[in-house]
Amino acid sequence: MGANLKQSIVTLLIMLVFSVCFLSVQVAFAQTDQASSKLQAANDAVNQAFNAVLDAETAGANVTDLLVQINTAQTILAQAENSYRTGDTITAATHADSVLPIAQQVTNEAQDAKQRALISSQNAFSSTIILTIVGIFVFVLVLFLVWRRFKQNYIERLSEAKPELVSNE
């Protein structure tokens, strides 16, 4: 019975060692998968923010500040990817998590800037149309007044130039 007990204890210890090793490997895989998914989400968020900034710039918005913020997010994302490559998944996940709010803020601000730029360009177009119509009206009015003045002067000169009737007596 003593040998059986020793054999059972040894078997139990071996099983305990294998299970601890297996669990730590699974935890490491889970951390790696989590860091990888966070990096992917951060990368997607930065790409979405960049596309939003590009759309805002195309609409005519000033995107200088947004580009500075997106560069900051890209720098942090690069640090996260470097940490992930070196095996520091905790730092990689932390950096990836800090990129998400920046990218979301840039996306929101870019969408707002795009809307403001579109409204501004629409207002500028409307102002141009209105000023053109007013300008045409004023030009035609001035042209009419000048024509009327010349016509009046012409008629006066013509009536002054009429030959007077002279009697032949």
N, CA and C atoms as a LAMMPS dump frame, in Angstrom:
ITEM: TIMESTEP
0
ITEM: NUMBER OF ATOMS
507
ITEM: BOX BOUNDS ff ff ff
-5.0000000000000000e+02 5.0000000000000000e+02
-5.0000000000000000e+02 5.0000000000000000e+02
-5.0000000000000000e+02 5.0000000000000000e+02
ITEM: ATOMS id mol type element x y z
1 1 1 N 0.795 -1.182 0
2 1 2 C 0 0 0
3 1 3 C 0.848 1.26 0
4 2 1 N 2.017 1.244 0.588
5 2 2 C 2.911 2.379 0.6
6 2 3 C 3.414 2.694 -0.784
7 3 1 N 3.689 1.629 -1.603
8 3 2 C 4.178 1.84 -2.959
9 3 3 C 3.062 2.374 -3.836
10 4 1 N 1.868 1.872 -3.61
11 4 2 C 0.706 2.347 -4.359
12 4 3 C 0.433 3.824 -4.064
13 5 1 N 0.592 4.203 -2.838
14 5 2 C 0.363 5.587 -2.436
15 5 3 C 1.417 6.504 -3.051
16 6 1 N 2.675 6.036 -3.027
17 6 2 C 3.755 6.822 -3.626
18 6 3 C 3.523 6.959 -5.127
19 7 1 N 3.1 5.877 -5.76
20 7 2 C 2.868 5.903 -7.201
21 7 3 C 1.702 6.84 -7.526
22 8 1 N 0.675 6.849 -6.71
23 8 2 C -0.479 7.722 -6.917
24 8 3 C -0.091 9.184 -6.721
25 9 1 N 0.737 9.438 -5.751
26 9 2 C 1.177 10.813 -5.489
27 9 3 C 2.05 11.312 -6.64
28 10 1 N 2.964 10.455 -7.114
29 10 2 C 3.833 10.821 -8.233
30 10 3 C 2.98 11.085 -9.477
31 11 1 N 2.012 10.214 -9.737
32 11 2 C 1.136 10.379 -10.895
33 11 3 C 0.346 11.681 -10.766
34 12 1 N -0.131 11.948 -9.562
35 12 2 C -0.883 13.177 -9.328
36 12 3 C -0.01 14.404 -9.535
37 13 1 N 1.236 14.346 -9.065
38 13 2 C 2.159 15.47 -9.247
39 13 3 C 2.478 15.687 -10.727
40 14 1 N 2.684 14.594 -11.451
41 14 2 C 2.97 14.712 -12.892
42 14 3 C 1.774 15.341 -13.601
43 15 1 N 0.578 14.902 -13.254
44 15 2 C -0.629 15.461 -13.871
45 15 3 C -0.783 16.94 -13.498
46 16 1 N -0.441 17.285 -12.263
47 16 2 C -0.518 18.67 -11.816
48 16 3 C 0.477 19.535 -12.576
49 17 1 N 1.692 19.051 -12.764
50 17 2 C 2.717 19.804 -13.506
51 17 3 C 2.274 20 -14.951
52 18 1 N 1.751 18.949 -15.598
53 18 2 C 1.292 19.072 -16.989
54 18 3 C 0.118 20.048 -17.104
55 19 1 N -0.795 19.973 -16.149
56 19 2 C -1.966 20.856 -16.222
57 19 3 C -1.559 22.311 -16.01
58 20 1 N -0.62 22.558 -15.1
59 20 2 C -0.153 23.93 -14.878
60 20 3 C 0.543 24.445 -16.14
61 21 1 N 1.378 23.622 -16.748
62 21 2 C 2.056 24.023 -17.991
63 21 3 C 1.041 24.28 -19.096
64 22 1 N 0.062 23.402 -19.216
65 22 2 C -0.949 23.555 -20.259
66 22 3 C -1.765 24.823 -20.038
67 23 1 N -2.157 25.107 -18.795
68 23 2 C -2.941 26.302 -18.504
69 23 3 C -2.139 27.57 -18.764
70 24 1 N -0.854 27.579 -18.413
71 24 2 C -0.051 28.782 -18.648
72 24 3 C 0.139 29.016 -20.139
73 25 1 N 0.246 27.951 -20.927
74 25 2 C 0.356 28.102 -22.374
75 25 3 C -0.949 28.667 -22.929
76 26 1 N -2.083 28.176 -22.425
77 26 2 C -3.365 28.696 -22.9
78 26 3 C -3.529 30.157 -22.514
79 27 1 N -3.106 30.559 -21.319
80 27 2 C -3.193 31.949 -20.898
81 27 3 C -2.315 32.802 -21.808
82 28 1 N -1.127 32.325 -22.138
83 28 2 C -0.246 33.074 -23.036
84 28 3 C -0.878 33.204 -24.412
85 29 1 N -1.495 32.133 -24.924
86 29 2 C -2.173 32.202 -26.213
87 29 3 C -3.35 33.178 -26.155
88 30 1 N -4.075 33.162 -25.044
89 30 2 C -5.225 34.054 -24.902
90 30 3 C -4.77 35.509 -24.876
91 31 1 N -3.663 35.787 -24.162
92 31 2 C -3.137 37.146 -24.123
93 31 3 C -2.655 37.57 -25.504
94 32 1 N -2.012 36.668 -26.22
95 32 2 C -1.525 36.975 -27.56
96 32 3 C -2.693 37.249 -28.489
97 33 1 N -3.745 36.42 -28.421
98 33 2 C -4.912 36.634 -29.264
99 33 3 C -5.606 37.947 -28.916
100 34 1 N -5.683 38.246 -27.628
101 34 2 C -6.322 39.487 -27.207
102 34 3 C -5.512 40.69 -27.687
103 35 1 N -4.217 40.644 -27.54
104 35 2 C -3.366 41.744 -28.003
105 35 3 C -3.457 41.886 -29.514
106 36 1 N -3.482 40.766 -30.193
107 36 2 C -3.584 40.794 -31.651
108 36 3 C -4.908 41.412 -32.097
109 37 1 N -5.995 41.041 -31.453
110 37 2 C -7.297 41.604 -31.832
111 37 3 C -7.373 43.088 -31.489
112 38 1 N -6.751 43.486 -30.382
113 38 2 C -6.73 44.91 -30.026
114 38 3 C -5.899 45.699 -31.03
115 39 1 N -4.782 45.125 -31.457
116 39 2 C -3.966 45.791 -32.478
117 39 3 C -4.741 45.936 -33.785
118 40 1 N -5.466 44.892 -34.151
119 40 2 C -6.256 44.943 -35.387
120 40 3 C -7.352 46.004 -35.284
121 41 1 N -8.011 46.065 -34.118
122 41 2 C -9.064 47.067 -33.919
123 41 3 C -8.484 48.479 -33.959
124 42 1 N -7.32 48.658 -33.345
125 42 2 C -6.679 49.979 -33.359
126 42 3 C -6.256 50.354 -34.77
127 43 1 N -5.715 49.394 -35.5
128 43 2 C -5.303 49.638 -36.879
129 43 3 C -6.506 50.015 -37.737
130 44 1 N -7.613 49.31 -37.568
131 44 2 C -8.833 49.626 -38.311
132 44 3 C -9.345 51.025 -37.951
133 45 1 N -9.288 51.366 -36.673
134 45 2 C -9.763 52.684 -36.227
135 45 3 C -8.906 53.806 -36.824
136 46 1 N -7.587 53.599 -36.867
137 46 2 C -6.698 54.61 -37.448
138 46 3 C -6.951 54.74 -38.946
139 47 1 N -7.159 53.613 -39.623
140 47 2 C -7.47 53.673 -41.056
141 47 3 C -8.789 54.4 -41.31
142 48 1 N -9.778 54.13 -40.481
143 48 2 C -11.072 54.804 -40.62
144 48 3 C -10.912 56.303 -40.366
145 49 1 N -10.12 56.666 -39.369
146 49 2 C -9.881 58.082 -39.075
147 49 3 C -9.163 58.75 -40.244
148 50 1 N -8.188 58.06 -40.817
149 50 2 C -7.455 58.623 -41.957
150 50 3 C -8.399 58.85 -43.139
151 51 1 N -9.269 57.883 -43.412
152 51 2 C -10.226 58.039 -44.517
153 51 3 C -11.186 59.201 -44.255
154 52 1 N -11.597 59.369 -43.004
155 52 2 C -12.482 60.488 -42.657
156 52 3 C -11.763 61.824 -42.856
157 53 1 N -10.482 61.877 -42.479
158 53 2 C -9.693 63.099 -42.671
159 53 3 C -9.524 63.381 -44.16
160 54 1 N -9.289 62.346 -44.933
161 54 2 C -9.147 62.512 -46.383
162 54 3 C -10.444 63.039 -46.997
163 55 1 N -11.58 62.511 -46.557
164 55 2 C -12.872 62.996 -47.046
165 55 3 C -13.091 64.458 -46.661
166 56 1 N -12.709 64.805 -45.439
167 56 2 C -12.871 66.192 -44.988
168 56 3 C -11.985 67.132 -45.796
169 57 1 N -10.776 66.689 -46.084
170 57 2 C -9.868 67.523 -46.888
171 57 3 C -10.403 67.689 -48.304
172 58 1 N -10.959 66.621 -48.861
173 58 2 C -11.547 66.689 -50.196
174 58 3 C -12.712 67.669 -50.227
175 59 1 N -13.457 67.747 -49.139
176 59 2 C -14.587 68.669 -49.057
177 59 3 C -14.128 70.111 -48.853
178 60 1 N -12.839 70.299 -48.557
179 60 2 C -12.309 71.654 -48.407
180 60 3 C -12.044 72.074 -46.979
181 61 1 N -12.087 71.152 -46.049
182 61 2 C -11.867 71.49 -44.639
183 61 3 C -10.375 71.617 -44.346
184 62 1 N -10.056 72.404 -43.33
185 62 2 C -8.685 72.518 -42.864
186 62 3 C -8.416 71.353 -41.911
187 63 1 N -7.524 70.449 -42.292
188 63 2 C -7.317 69.221 -41.527
189 63 3 C -5.931 69.158 -40.879
190 64 1 N -5.273 70.289 -40.725
191 64 2 C -3.916 70.302 -40.178
192 64 3 C -3.871 69.712 -38.775
193 65 1 N -4.762 70.164 -37.898
194 65 2 C -4.782 69.654 -36.517
195 65 3 C -5.152 68.172 -36.474
196 66 1 N -6.051 67.771 -37.366
197 66 2 C -6.458 66.362 -37.4
198 66 3 C -5.292 65.48 -37.836
199 67 1 N -4.487 65.974 -38.758
200 67 2 C -3.317 65.195 -39.19
201 67 3 C -2.296 65.04 -38.069
202 68 1 N -2.155 66.074 -37.246
203 68 2 C -1.247 65.969 -36.097
204 68 3 C -1.742 64.89 -35.137
205 69 1 N -3.059 64.885 -34.879
206 69 2 C -3.623 63.879 -33.973
207 69 3 C -3.505 62.475 -34.558
208 70 1 N -3.732 62.344 -35.855
209 70 2 C -3.652 61.016 -36.47
210 70 3 C -2.199 60.524 -36.485
211 71 1 N -1.245 61.449 -36.613
212 71 2 C 0.163 61.057 -36.534
213 71 3 C 0.523 60.578 -35.133
214 72 1 N -0.053 61.219 -34.115
215 72 2 C 0.159 60.776 -32.737
216 72 3 C -0.388 59.361 -32.543
217 73 1 N -1.593 59.138 -33.046
218 73 2 C -2.198 57.805 -32.931
219 73 3 C -1.357 56.771 -33.684
220 74 1 N -0.849 57.146 -34.836
221 74 2 C -0.023 56.222 -35.626
222 74 3 C 1.285 55.897 -34.903
223 75 1 N 1.864 56.876 -34.231
224 75 2 C 3.1 56.643 -33.469
225 75 3 C 2.845 55.665 -32.324
226 76 1 N 1.75 55.862 -31.599
227 76 2 C 1.413 54.956 -30.489
228 76 3 C 1.126 53.558 -31.031
229 77 1 N 0.453 53.477 -32.174
230 77 2 C 0.161 52.178 -32.785
231 77 3 C 1.456 51.475 -33.197
232 78 1 N 2.407 52.223 -33.699
233 78 2 C 3.705 51.634 -34.061
234 78 3 C 4.409 51.095 -32.822
235 79 1 N 4.319 51.824 -31.707
236 79 2 C 4.913 51.333 -30.455
237 79 3 C 4.227 50.055 -30.012
238 80 1 N 2.909 50 -30.178
239 80 2 C 2.154 48.801 -29.796
240 80 3 C 2.579 47.616 -30.66
241 81 1 N 2.736 47.832 -31.941
242 81 2 C 3.144 46.745 -32.833
243 81 3 C 4.559 46.276 -32.52
244 82 1 N 5.44 47.214 -32.185
245 82 2 C 6.803 46.825 -31.791
246 82 3 C 6.795 46.01 -30.503
247 83 1 N 5.971 46.414 -29.541
248 83 2 C 5.86 45.656 -28.295
249 83 3 C 5.308 44.257 -28.555
250 84 1 N 4.346 44.17 -29.452
251 84 2 C 3.758 42.871 -29.785
252 84 3 C 4.796 41.955 -30.432
253 85 1 N 5.612 42.529 -31.307
254 85 2 C 6.643 41.717 -31.981
255 85 3 C 7.706 41.225 -31.009
256 86 1 N 7.982 42.01 -29.981
257 86 2 C 8.985 41.591 -28.999
258 86 3 C 8.404 40.665 -27.939
259 87 1 N 7.078 40.433 -28.003
260 87 2 C 6.454 39.499 -27.074
261 87 3 C 5.826 40.151 -25.865
262 88 1 N 5.885 41.472 -25.759
263 88 2 C 5.282 42.188 -24.638
264 88 3 C 3.821 42.492 -24.975
265 89 1 N 2.969 41.489 -24.786
266 89 2 C 1.578 41.618 -25.209
267 89 3 C 0.785 42.57 -24.324
268 90 1 N 1.178 42.679 -23.062
269 90 2 C 0.448 43.572 -22.15
270 90 3 C 0.642 45.028 -22.574
271 91 1 N 1.898 45.407 -22.856
272 91 2 C 2.174 46.771 -23.317
273 91 3 C 1.529 47.017 -24.673
274 92 1 N 1.578 46.007 -25.535
275 92 2 C 0.965 46.139 -26.855
276 92 3 C -0.536 46.391 -26.725
277 93 1 N -1.199 45.645 -25.855
278 93 2 C -2.644 45.821 -25.663
279 93 3 C -2.952 47.185 -25.051
280 94 1 N -2.115 47.623 -24.115
281 94 2 C -2.316 48.938 -23.479
282 94 3 C -2.19 50.059 -24.506
283 95 1 N -1.122 49.986 -25.331
284 95 2 C -0.939 51.006 -26.372
285 95 3 C -2.087 50.97 -27.384
286 96 1 N -2.491 49.764 -27.759
287 96 2 C -3.592 49.643 -28.728
288 96 3 C -4.877 50.234 -28.149
289 97 1 N -5.112 50.008 -26.864
290 97 2 C -6.3 50.583 -26.223
291 97 3 C -6.243 52.111 -26.188
292 98 1 N -5.033 52.682 -26.046
293 98 2 C -4.923 54.144 -25.987
294 98 3 C -5.075 54.782 -27.369
295 99 1 N -4.908 54.005 -28.432
296 99 2 C -5.069 54.53 -29.793
297 99 3 C -6.55 54.714 -30.13
298 100 1 N -7.396 53.834 -29.638
299 100 2 C -8.815 53.851 -30.008
300 100 3 C -9.532 55.175 -29.734
301 101 1 N -9.403 55.773 -28.532
302 101 2 C -10.102 57.052 -28.315
303 101 3 C -9.59 58.184 -29.214
304 102 1 N -8.279 58.184 -29.463
305 102 2 C -7.711 59.217 -30.335
306 102 3 C -8.276 59.076 -31.74
307 103 1 N -8.282 57.848 -32.247
308 103 2 C -8.79 57.61 -33.603
309 103 3 C -10.279 57.937 -33.694
310 104 1 N -11.034 57.606 -32.665
311 104 2 C -12.466 57.909 -32.668
312 104 3 C -12.702 59.411 -32.644
313 105 1 N -11.922 60.122 -31.84
314 105 2 C -12.049 61.578 -31.77
315 105 3 C -11.7 62.213 -33.116
316 106 1 N -10.628 61.732 -33.752
317 106 2 C -10.235 62.259 -35.059
318 106 3 C -11.336 61.992 -36.086
319 107 1 N -11.912 60.802 -36.055
320 107 2 C -12.99 60.468 -36.992
321 107 3 C -14.174 61.408 -36.804
322 108 1 N -14.579 61.624 -35.565
323 108 2 C -15.714 62.515 -35.292
324 108 3 C -15.421 63.947 -35.719
325 109 1 N -14.233 64.434 -35.376
326 109 2 C -13.877 65.808 -35.743
327 109 3 C -13.764 65.957 -37.26
328 110 1 N -13.264 64.938 -37.934
329 110 2 C -13.151 64.996 -39.391
330 110 3 C -14.532 65.025 -40.04
331 111 1 N -15.454 64.248 -39.5
332 111 2 C -16.818 64.264 -40.045
333 111 3 C -17.473 65.616 -39.815
334 112 1 N -17.252 66.206 -38.637
335 112 2 C -17.791 67.544 -38.362
336 112 3 C -17.167 68.583 -39.292
337 113 1 N -15.857 68.499 -39.478
338 113 2 C -15.169 69.444 -40.361
339 113 3 C -15.656 69.303 -41.8
340 114 1 N -15.915 68.081 -42.21
341 114 2 C -16.43 67.856 -43.567
342 114 3 C -17.801 68.51 -43.717
343 115 1 N -18.67 68.336 -42.727
344 115 2 C -20.003 68.947 -42.786
345 115 3 C -19.905 70.469 -42.831
346 116 1 N -19.033 71.033 -41.984
347 116 2 C -18.862 72.492 -41.976
348 116 3 C -18.33 72.982 -43.315
349 117 1 N -17.39 72.244 -43.897
350 117 2 C -16.821 72.642 -45.194
351 117 3 C -17.871 72.569 -46.292
352 118 1 N -18.698 71.534 -46.265
353 118 2 C -19.751 71.421 -47.277
354 118 3 C -20.764 72.548 -47.143
355 119 1 N -21.148 72.857 -45.923
356 119 2 C -22.098 73.952 -45.691
357 119 3 C -21.474 75.282 -46.116
358 120 1 N -20.213 75.474 -45.78
359 120 2 C -19.523 76.711 -46.144
360 120 3 C -19.429 76.865 -47.658
361 121 1 N -19.101 75.775 -48.345
362 121 2 C -19.002 75.881 -49.8
363 121 3 C -20.373 76.087 -50.427
364 122 1 N -21.407 75.506 -49.836
365 122 2 C -22.766 75.718 -50.329
366 122 3 C -23.187 77.174 -50.113
367 123 1 N -22.837 77.741 -48.961
368 123 2 C -23.135 79.149 -48.696
369 123 3 C -22.362 80.06 -49.646
370 124 1 N -21.105 79.724 -49.896
371 124 2 C -20.306 80.524 -50.825
372 124 3 C -20.9 80.464 -52.228
373 125 1 N -21.36 79.312 -52.642
374 125 2 C -21.978 79.165 -53.96
375 125 3 C -23.263 79.994 -54.039
376 126 1 N -24.084 79.917 -52.984
377 126 2 C -25.321 80.703 -52.949
378 126 3 C -25.018 82.193 -52.986
379 127 1 N -24.025 82.634 -52.231
380 127 2 C -23.634 84.042 -52.238
381 127 3 C -23.162 84.473 -53.613
382 128 1 N -22.412 83.617 -54.274
383 128 2 C -21.932 83.931 -55.621
384 128 3 C -23.097 84.083 -56.585
385 129 1 N -24.059 83.189 -56.501
386 129 2 C -25.233 83.268 -57.378
387 129 3 C -26.014 84.553 -57.11
388 130 1 N -26.238 84.867 -55.852
389 130 2 C -26.999 86.074 -55.498
390 130 3 C -26.256 87.324 -55.958
391 131 1 N -24.94 87.394 -55.696
392 131 2 C -24.169 88.562 -56.12
393 131 3 C -24.129 88.687 -57.641
394 132 1 N -24.1 87.569 -58.336
395 132 2 C -24.122 87.608 -59.79
396 132 3 C -25.446 88.164 -60.302
397 133 1 N -26.531 87.715 -59.728
398 133 2 C -27.856 88.206 -60.142
399 133 3 C -27.99 89.697 -59.841
400 134 1 N -27.559 90.116 -58.653
401 134 2 C -27.623 91.537 -58.3
402 134 3 C -26.72 92.34 -59.236
403 135 1 N -25.539 91.831 -59.515
404 135 2 C -24.611 92.515 -60.421
405 135 3 C -25.185 92.667 -61.814
406 136 1 N -25.811 91.613 -62.32
407 136 2 C -26.438 91.684 -63.648
408 136 3 C -27.558 92.716 -63.642
409 137 1 N -28.38 92.726 -62.595
410 137 2 C -29.475 93.685 -62.494
411 137 3 C -28.945 95.115 -62.476
412 138 1 N -27.926 95.365 -61.66
413 138 2 C -27.343 96.71 -61.575
414 138 3 C -26.731 97.101 -62.918
415 139 1 N -26.034 96.182 -63.568
416 139 2 C -25.422 96.464 -64.872
417 139 3 C -26.481 96.828 -65.906
418 140 1 N -27.572 96.071 -65.961
419 140 2 C -28.641 96.356 -66.922
420 140 3 C -29.307 97.685 -66.583
421 141 1 N -29.513 97.97 -65.312
422 141 2 C -30.112 99.231 -64.898
423 141 3 C -29.224 100.409 -65.308
424 142 1 N -27.931 100.323 -65.026
425 142 2 C -26.997 101.387 -65.413
426 142 3 C -26.962 101.528 -66.927
427 143 1 N -26.932 100.394 -67.626
428 143 2 C -26.928 100.431 -69.085
429 143 3 C -28.19 101.111 -69.611
430 144 1 N -29.338 100.825 -69.024
431 144 2 C -30.598 101.45 -69.427
432 144 3 C -30.558 102.959 -69.17
433 145 1 N -30.06 103.354 -67.988
434 145 2 C -30.001 104.789 -67.667
435 145 3 C -29.043 105.527 -68.603
436 146 1 N -27.912 104.93 -68.9
437 146 2 C -26.957 105.549 -69.831
438 146 3 C -27.577 105.647 -71.214
439 147 1 N -28.222 104.591 -71.659
440 147 2 C -28.877 104.615 -72.973
441 147 3 C -29.936 105.699 -73.023
442 148 1 N -30.724 105.827 -71.967
443 148 2 C -31.78 106.844 -71.91
444 148 3 C -31.178 108.24 -71.969
445 149 1 N -30.085 108.427 -71.253
446 149 2 C -29.416 109.739 -71.238
447 149 3 C -28.883 110.086 -72.635
448 150 1 N -28.227 109.113 -73.29
449 150 2 C -27.717 109.349 -74.639
450 150 3 C -28.862 109.609 -75.616
451 151 1 N -29.941 108.875 -75.444
452 151 2 C -31.107 109.064 -76.322
453 151 3 C -31.667 110.469 -76.16
454 152 1 N -31.766 110.923 -74.932
455 152 2 C -32.289 112.25 -74.658
456 152 3 C -31.37 113.322 -75.253
457 153 1 N -30.075 113.157 -75.078
458 153 2 C -29.115 114.11 -75.657
459 153 3 C -29.185 114.099 -77.183
460 154 1 N -29.347 112.923 -77.754
461 154 2 C -29.423 112.793 -79.208
462 154 3 C -30.663 113.518 -79.741
463 155 1 N -31.778 113.323 -79.051
464 155 2 C -33.019 113.98 -79.481
465 155 3 C -32.88 115.495 -79.339
466 156 1 N -32.276 115.966 -78.289
467 156 2 C -32.074 117.407 -78.111
468 156 3 C -31.178 117.961 -79.208
469 157 1 N -30.109 117.296 -79.53
470 157 2 C -29.223 117.752 -80.603
471 157 3 C -29.93 117.732 -81.958
472 158 1 N -30.733 116.715 -82.138
473 158 2 C -31.463 116.606 -83.39
474 158 3 C -32.485 117.741 -83.53
475 159 1 N -33.161 118.05 -82.448
476 159 2 C -34.157 119.122 -82.526
477 159 3 C -33.489 120.49 -82.663
478 160 1 N -32.306 120.665 -82.123
479 160 2 C -31.578 121.915 -82.296
480 160 3 C -31.044 122.028 -83.719
481 161 1 N -30.783 120.951 -84.33
482 161 2 C -30.214 120.953 -85.671
483 161 3 C -31.272 121.053 -86.751
484 162 1 N -32.527 121.112 -86.435
485 162 2 C -33.59 121.22 -87.427
486 162 3 C -33.461 122.543 -88.167
487 163 1 N -33.544 122.456 -89.449
488 163 2 C -33.484 123.732 -90.198
489 163 3 C -34.793 124.528 -89.979
490 164 1 N -34.609 125.756 -89.834
491 164 2 C -35.778 126.599 -89.648
492 164 3 C -36.291 127.033 -91.018
493 165 1 N -37.528 127.211 -91.054
494 165 2 C -38.139 127.642 -92.304
495 165 3 C -37.859 129.137 -92.53
496 166 1 N -37.368 129.402 -93.702
497 166 2 C -37.066 130.778 -94.05
498 166 3 C -38.016 131.191 -95.195
499 167 1 N -38.593 132.316 -95.073
500 167 2 C -39.518 132.732 -96.129
501 167 3 C -38.738 133.415 -97.263
502 168 1 N -39.229 133.285 -98.49
503 168 2 C -38.556 133.782 -99.678
504 168 3 C -39.152 135.145 -100.102
505 169 1 N -39.335 135.974 -99.506
506 169 2 C -39.927 137.205 -99.93
507 169 3 C -38.985 138.226 -100.24
